[in-house]
Amino acid sequence: MIIQRVVLNSRPGKNGVPVAENFRLEQSTIADTIQAGQVRVRTLYLSVDPYMRCRMNEDTGSDYLLPWQLSEVADGGGIGVVEESKHDNLAKGDFVTSFNWPWQTVAILDGSLLQKLVPQLVNGHLSYFLGAAGITGLTALLGIKEKGHVAVGANQTMVVSGAAGACGSLAGQIGRLEGCSRVVGIAGTDEKCSILVQEMGFGAAINYKKGDVAEQLRELCPGGVDVYFDNVGGDISDTVISQMNQDSHIILCGQISQYNKDVPYPPPLPPDIEKIQKERNITRERFLVLNYMDKQEASILQLCQWIQEGKLKVRETVVEGLANIGAAFQSMMNGGNIGKQIVSVSK
């Protein structure tokens, strides 16, 4: 069977900025028949995520991420529909997902590695299982629960950087649902800031490209910052940390401003900021959602319930066509998306 797939065409270099041309669309073939335990699936949606930047390097800098190989098919979160099955628990027409879905139009996969989806849990929005009701939502919810120490009635103020991105846009809403009295987002355009406040219930939002971020933070968080959901690292995070309270908490989700730089993860703080962190006893521990998969099922159900009740608003930036996945990746790394970046492969 003839298929289309996307392979890694070139590496941007450890300090390089990824571009669409780092990926290549090509024609390939898969077997016409499947073996016992396998399924043939047609790809519907693929997820494009910041962590994938690390997979473009020969060394990902992580013990849980494998690098993509040159001229080999890329992979990541994906959703598809079963077209043929020789697996006992999967039937034709079932919707399934995997963290390691190949970037190709049709694939033959091991059925035991797939998770069956229930579209009704997300009001039929299948792609939500790659974002708000998937690993992105889990990262936001479990990060806040496990590292944020948010408590109802504690009158805590949360700041979220990268707040209009896939994880940040959910984290701010979840912080409020979990009990934060004030949530302030930091984003890069007026449009994003407006969406955060008007659609997603953030108390306020700061456009870091306009004005003095430190000054605006002091105005919006007069009592200081108790919880910081850090999606970006770098100068913005240094500014937030300098205004954090005694015994406050940093949820170290991502460091997108550092992903194109050859630095360890999490990157070290500048000496003056590290001094503040230690003197104020601010926790800053690496958070890896994969360490909390025993809480996955209950957490996904909670996320789905909030979505069904309209309490968790979901934004997606959807790009049509497998051929455009490289451009979608480049746009996301440049901060061009609002919410989750999704590629729709087929209807």
C-alpha positions as CSV (number, residue, x, y, z in Angstrom):
1,M,0.0,0.0,0.0
2,I,1.3,3.4,-1.0
3,I,1.3,6.1,1.8
4,Q,2.7,9.5,2.5
5,R,5.0,10.1,5.5
6,V,7.1,12.9,6.9
7,V,10.8,12.2,7.8
8,L,13.5,14.3,9.5
9,N,15.3,15.9,6.6
10,S,18.0,17.8,8.5
11,R,18.9,18.8,12.0
12,P,18.8,22.5,12.9
13,G,21.9,22.2,15.1
14,K,21.8,22.4,18.9
15,N,21.6,26.2,18.9
16,G,19.7,26.5,15.6
17,V,16.1,27.6,15.1
18,P,14.0,24.9,13.4
19,V,12.4,25.5,10.0
20,A,9.9,23.7,7.9
21,E,12.7,22.5,5.6
22,N,14.0,20.3,8.5
23,F,11.2,18.0,7.6
24,R,10.5,16.2,4.2
25,L,7.3,14.7,2.8
26,E,7.8,11.5,0.9
27,Q,6.0,8.6,-0.6
28,S,6.5,5.2,1.0
29,T,4.8,1.8,1.2
30,I,3.5,-0.4,4.0
31,A,2.5,-4.1,3.9
32,D,-0.9,-5.0,2.3
33,T,-1.7,-7.4,5.1
34,I,-1.4,-7.2,8.9
35,Q,-0.3,-9.8,11.4
36,A,-1.9,-11.2,14.5
37,G,-2.1,-8.4,17.2
38,Q,-1.7,-5.6,14.7
39,V,-4.1,-3.0,13.4
40,R,-4.1,-0.8,10.3
41,V,-5.0,2.7,11.1
42,R,-5.7,5.9,9.1
43,T,-4.2,9.0,10.7
44,L,-6.7,11.7,11.6
45,Y,-4.7,14.1,13.8
46,L,-1.1,14.7,14.8
47,S,0.1,16.8,17.8
48,V,3.0,19.3,17.4
49,D,4.7,20.1,20.7
50,P,7.6,22.2,21.9
51,Y,9.4,19.2,23.5
52,M,9.9,17.8,20.0
53,R,12.6,20.4,19.5
54,C,14.8,18.3,21.7
55,R,14.1,15.2,19.5
56,M,15.6,17.1,16.5
57,N,19.1,16.9,18.2
58,E,21.3,13.8,18.1
59,D,21.3,14.0,21.8
60,T,18.0,15.0,23.3
61,G,19.5,15.9,26.6
62,S,16.9,13.7,28.3
63,D,16.8,10.0,29.3
64,Y,13.2,9.6,28.4
65,L,13.2,11.1,24.9
66,L,14.7,9.3,21.9
67,P,16.1,11.5,19.0
68,W,14.5,11.4,15.6
69,Q,16.8,9.8,13.0
70,L,17.6,11.5,9.7
71,S,15.5,10.2,6.8
72,E,13.4,8.2,9.3
73,V,9.7,8.9,9.9
74,A,9.0,11.3,12.8
75,D,6.5,10.5,15.5
76,G,4.6,11.9,18.4
77,G,1.1,12.1,19.8
78,G,-1.5,11.0,17.3
79,I,-5.1,9.9,16.8
80,G,-6.5,7.6,14.1
81,V,-9.3,5.3,13.1
82,V,-8.9,1.5,12.8
83,E,-9.5,0.3,9.3
84,E,-8.6,-3.3,9.8
85,S,-7.8,-5.2,13.0
86,K,-6.3,-8.5,14.1
87,H,-6.3,-7.4,17.8
88,D,-8.8,-8.9,20.1
89,N,-9.8,-5.6,21.8
90,L,-9.9,-3.3,18.7
91,A,-12.4,-3.3,15.9
92,K,-12.8,-1.5,12.6
93,G,-14.1,2.0,13.3
94,D,-12.6,2.4,16.7
95,F,-10.8,5.6,17.5
96,V,-7.3,5.1,19.0
97,T,-4.3,7.1,20.2
98,S,-0.7,6.7,21.0
99,F,2.3,8.9,22.2
100,N,4.4,7.4,19.4
101,W,2.2,7.8,16.4
102,P,4.2,7.9,13.1
103,W,3.8,11.0,10.9
104,Q,2.2,9.1,8.0
105,T,-1.2,8.9,6.4
106,V,-1.8,5.2,7.1
107,A,0.2,2.9,9.5
108,I,0.3,-0.7,10.8
109,L,0.7,-0.6,14.6
110,D,0.8,-3.0,17.5
111,G,-2.7,-2.9,18.9
112,S,-1.5,-3.5,22.5
113,L,0.3,-0.1,22.3
114,L,-2.9,1.8,21.4
115,Q,-5.4,3.4,23.7
116,K,-9.1,3.3,22.7
117,L,-10.9,6.6,22.8
118,V,-14.5,7.5,23.7
119,P,-15.4,10.6,21.7
120,Q,-18.4,11.4,23.9
121,L,-16.1,12.3,26.7
122,V,-15.0,15.4,24.8
123,N,-18.3,16.1,23.1
124,G,-17.0,14.6,19.9
125,H,-13.9,16.8,19.6
126,L,-11.4,13.9,19.0
127,S,-8.4,16.2,18.8
128,Y,-8.9,17.3,22.4
129,F,-7.4,13.9,23.4
130,L,-4.1,15.3,22.1
131,G,-4.4,18.4,24.2
132,A,-6.9,19.4,26.9
133,A,-8.0,15.8,27.5
134,G,-4.5,14.3,26.8
135,I,-0.9,14.7,27.9
136,T,-1.1,18.5,27.7
137,G,-4.1,18.7,30.1
138,L,-2.5,16.1,32.3
139,T,0.7,18.1,32.5
140,A,-1.2,21.2,33.5
141,L,-3.5,19.5,36.1
142,L,-0.9,17.2,37.7
143,G,1.7,19.9,37.7
144,I,-0.6,22.2,39.7
145,K,-1.6,19.4,42.0
146,E,1.8,17.8,42.6
147,K,4.1,20.9,42.5
148,G,1.9,23.9,42.9
149,H,0.5,23.1,46.3
150,V,-2.7,25.1,45.5
151,A,-5.3,25.1,48.3
152,V,-8.8,26.4,48.3
153,G,-9.2,29.4,50.5
154,A,-5.5,30.1,50.7
155,N,-5.9,33.3,48.6
156,Q,-3.0,32.3,46.3
157,T,-1.9,34.3,43.3
158,M,-0.7,32.3,40.3
159,V,1.3,33.6,37.3
160,V,1.5,31.6,34.1
161,S,4.1,32.3,31.4
162,G,3.6,31.1,27.8
163,A,0.0,31.5,28.9
164,A,-1.6,31.4,25.4
165,G,0.1,28.1,24.5
166,A,-1.3,24.6,24.7
167,C,-0.3,24.0,28.4
168,G,-0.4,27.5,29.7
169,S,-3.9,28.3,28.5
170,L,-5.1,25.2,30.4
171,A,-2.9,25.8,33.5
172,G,-4.4,29.2,34.2
173,Q,-7.9,27.9,34.1
174,I,-7.1,24.8,36.2
175,G,-5.3,27.0,38.7
176,R,-8.5,29.0,39.1
177,L,-10.7,25.8,39.3
178,E,-8.4,24.4,41.9
179,G,-8.6,27.4,44.2
180,C,-6.3,30.2,43.2
181,S,-7.9,33.6,43.9
182,R,-6.0,35.4,41.1
183,V,-4.4,34.2,37.9
184,V,-2.2,36.4,35.7
185,G,-1.0,35.3,32.3
186,I,2.0,36.4,30.3
187,A,1.8,36.2,26.5
188,G,3.3,37.8,23.4
189,T,0.4,39.7,21.7
190,D,-2.6,41.8,22.6
191,E,-4.8,39.3,20.9
192,K,-3.6,36.5,23.1
193,C,-3.9,38.6,26.2
194,S,-7.5,39.4,25.3
195,I,-8.4,35.8,24.7
196,L,-6.9,34.8,28.1
197,V,-9.0,37.4,30.0
198,Q,-12.2,37.3,28.0
199,E,-12.5,33.7,27.1
200,M,-10.4,31.8,29.6
201,G,-11.1,33.5,32.8
202,F,-7.6,34.8,33.6
203,G,-7.8,37.8,36.0
204,A,-5.4,39.7,33.9
205,A,-2.8,39.3,31.2
206,I,0.5,41.0,30.4
207,N,1.9,41.4,26.9
208,Y,5.6,41.0,27.6
209,K,6.5,42.8,24.3
210,K,4.9,46.0,25.6
211,G,6.0,48.0,28.6
212,D,7.9,46.9,31.8
213,V,6.9,43.4,32.8
214,A,8.2,43.8,36.3
215,E,6.2,46.9,36.9
216,Q,3.0,45.4,35.5
217,L,3.5,42.4,37.7
218,R,3.9,44.5,40.8
219,E,0.6,46.3,39.9
220,L,-1.3,43.1,39.1
221,C,0.1,41.0,42.0
222,P,0.5,43.5,44.9
223,G,0.8,40.7,47.4
224,G,3.5,38.9,45.4
225,V,3.3,35.6,43.5
226,D,2.6,32.3,45.3
227,V,2.6,29.8,42.4
228,Y,4.4,30.2,39.1
229,F,3.6,27.9,36.2
230,D,6.8,28.3,34.1
231,N,6.5,27.4,30.4
232,V,9.3,29.6,29.1
233,G,12.3,30.1,31.3
234,G,14.7,32.9,30.5
235,D,14.3,36.6,31.3
236,I,10.5,36.4,31.8
237,S,10.9,33.8,34.5
238,D,13.7,35.7,36.2
239,T,11.4,38.6,36.5
240,V,8.6,36.5,38.0
241,I,10.8,34.7,40.4
242,S,12.1,38.0,41.8
243,Q,8.5,38.8,42.9
244,M,7.7,35.5,44.4
245,N,6.8,35.1,48.1
246,Q,8.4,33.2,50.9
247,D,7.8,29.4,50.6
248,S,6.2,29.8,47.1
249,H,6.3,27.2,44.3
250,I,7.5,27.1,40.7
251,I,5.9,24.4,38.5
252,L,8.7,23.8,36.0
253,C,6.8,22.7,32.9
254,G,8.9,23.8,30.0
255,Q,11.6,26.2,29.0
256,I,10.8,27.0,25.4
257,S,13.0,30.1,25.3
258,Q,15.9,27.8,26.0
259,Y,15.1,24.9,23.6
260,N,17.2,26.3,20.8
261,K,20.2,26.6,23.1
262,D,22.7,24.0,24.2
263,V,22.1,24.2,27.9
264,P,21.2,21.6,30.5
265,Y,17.5,21.1,31.4
266,P,16.3,22.7,33.6
267,P,18.6,25.5,32.8
268,P,20.4,27.1,35.8
269,L,19.2,30.4,37.1
270,P,21.4,33.5,37.1
271,P,23.2,33.9,40.4
272,D,21.1,36.8,41.7
273,I,17.8,34.9,40.9
274,E,19.2,31.7,42.4
275,K,20.0,33.6,45.6
276,I,16.4,34.9,45.8
277,Q,15.1,31.3,45.2
278,K,17.2,29.9,48.0
279,E,16.6,32.8,50.5
280,R,12.8,32.6,50.0
281,N,12.7,28.8,50.0
282,I,11.0,28.7,46.6
283,T,10.6,25.2,45.3
284,R,11.8,24.6,41.7
285,E,11.7,21.0,40.9
286,R,11.7,19.4,37.5
287,F,8.2,18.1,36.7
288,L,7.7,15.1,34.4
289,V,4.1,14.0,33.9
290,L,5.2,10.5,33.0
291,N,6.1,9.9,36.6
292,Y,2.5,10.3,37.6
293,M,0.7,7.9,35.2
294,D,-0.9,6.1,38.1
295,K,-3.1,9.2,38.3
296,Q,-3.8,9.4,34.6
297,E,-7.2,7.9,34.4
298,A,-8.8,9.9,37.2
299,S,-7.2,13.1,35.9
300,I,-8.4,12.6,32.3
301,L,-11.9,12.0,33.6
302,Q,-11.7,15.3,35.6
303,L,-10.5,17.2,32.6
304,C,-13.3,15.7,30.4
305,Q,-15.9,16.7,33.0
306,W,-14.6,20.3,33.1
307,I,-14.7,20.3,29.3
308,Q,-18.3,18.9,29.2
309,E,-19.4,21.5,31.8
310,G,-17.9,24.3,29.9
311,K,-15.5,25.2,32.8
312,L,-12.4,24.4,30.8
313,K,-12.2,26.4,27.5
314,V,-10.2,24.8,24.7
315,R,-8.4,26.6,21.9
316,E,-6.7,24.9,19.0
317,T,-4.6,26.1,16.1
318,V,-5.4,23.5,13.4
319,V,-3.3,23.2,10.2
320,E,-4.7,21.1,7.4
321,G,-2.6,18.5,5.6
322,L,0.4,16.3,6.5
323,A,2.5,18.2,4.0
324,N,2.2,21.3,6.3
325,I,3.4,19.7,9.5
326,G,6.9,21.2,9.2
327,A,5.5,24.7,8.8
328,A,3.2,24.1,11.7
329,F,6.2,23.1,13.9
330,Q,8.1,26.2,12.8
331,S,5.1,28.5,13.6
332,M,4.6,26.9,17.0
333,M,8.3,27.3,18.0
334,N,8.0,31.0,16.9
335,G,4.9,31.4,19.2
336,G,2.5,31.7,16.3
337,N,-0.2,29.4,17.7
338,I,-3.0,30.0,20.3
339,G,-3.7,26.9,22.3
340,K,-2.7,23.4,21.1
341,Q,-1.1,23.1,17.6
342,I,-2.8,20.2,15.7
343,V,-2.3,18.9,12.2
344,S,-5.4,17.5,10.6
345,V,-4.2,14.7,8.3
346,S,-7.5,13.2,7.0
347,K,-11.2,13.6,7.7
